[in-house]
Amino acid sequence: MKNVVVVTGAASGIGRAIAYRMALVSPIVILDRNAAPLADTERAIQALGGVVKSVVGDIAERSTHKLAVQTAESMGVLTGWVNCAGIGAITPLHEDPKDPGIVERAFQVNQMGTFWGCTEAVSNFISRKTNGSIVNISSVHGRGAYRDHAVYEMTKAAIDALTRNVAVTYGPYGIRANAVAPGAIMSENMIQSFVDAPDGKVRREHLETTTPLKRIGEPGEIAEVVEFLVSGRSSFLTGQSIAVDGGWTSALGVSDLDEGLAKTFHRDQKTGLKLD
């Protein structure tokens, strides 16, 4: 029987990129609450020759993950699970939330959605005695703070902690768990943030200049790392949260460039961005 991988949050952004990448190597089950864009993802994968089934549901509900397991078992043996679905949240502590429900929803989606995904994946791996791999999508916000992101950062730090626990508790039984912590990635949400910002150009340049690689990442660059972690090529790698962030979390602030190298590579010495 073929190995099957479940990918949550596959209707858009990083989740969709992960689904496309995983479908190149395995039958997959894709999961999201947004039915229309999820159907678009399914059709695109089928057009590329991939084997895919969709589950429409809210990842905050355990029943959604149970249905994903059932769907995967109808296709083969569940061996991989990617918890990607998540939402952002801007929550200044000194102000009442503009949308009080956003706090609870962030916990339900980011934290509990990932928890239930891990729970159902581990339960299936154990019951079937399968060597399985779980990959959780965390964030650089899980290890560093940024103004007004308290709730979001709490949920992402929890994902890193959950990942470690799964790895330590279930490693003896052939189950691995890792997290990927993206930095600034050019997803639909990122693009919309440029539209919503008072000055989208300034916001974009801020993200570019504070990243040592001096650019914003692409969803496919996250997907490549996820596919590696799901695969047997990472067989001795577990319990880690890997930052895929262009060096963002390694930097001590933003430094200027060497004058000579900046001229050689046609970069602005102060920002590091490419010159026209």
VENFEN-V902898 format. One line per field, one symbol per residue. phi: phi as a letter, one per 20 degrees, with the letter a starting at -180 (. if undefined). burial: 1 if it has 9 or more other C-alpha atoms within 8 Angstrom, else 0. A space follows every 50 residues. Layout:
# VENFEN-V902898
phi: ???
burial: ???
This chain:
# VENFEN-V902898
phi: .efccecemefalfffffggffffcafcddcaeefffffffffffffene dbcdcereffeggffffffgffffdrdfcbbdedgacebdcffecfgfcg ffffffffffefgfgfffgfffgfgffeldfdcdcdeeafffcbdcgmdg fgffffffffffgffffffdggdnddbccddfefcfeffffffffffgbf fffffffffedgflaefdgfffgfffgffffffdfddbmddefdbmngfe eemddfeggfffffeldffeenffef
burial: 00111111111111111111111001111111111011111100110001 11111110111101111110111011111111111000111100001000 01100111111111111101110111000111111111111100100011 11111111110111111101100111111111111110011011000001 00110011111101111111011111111110010010111011111100 10000010000110001110111000
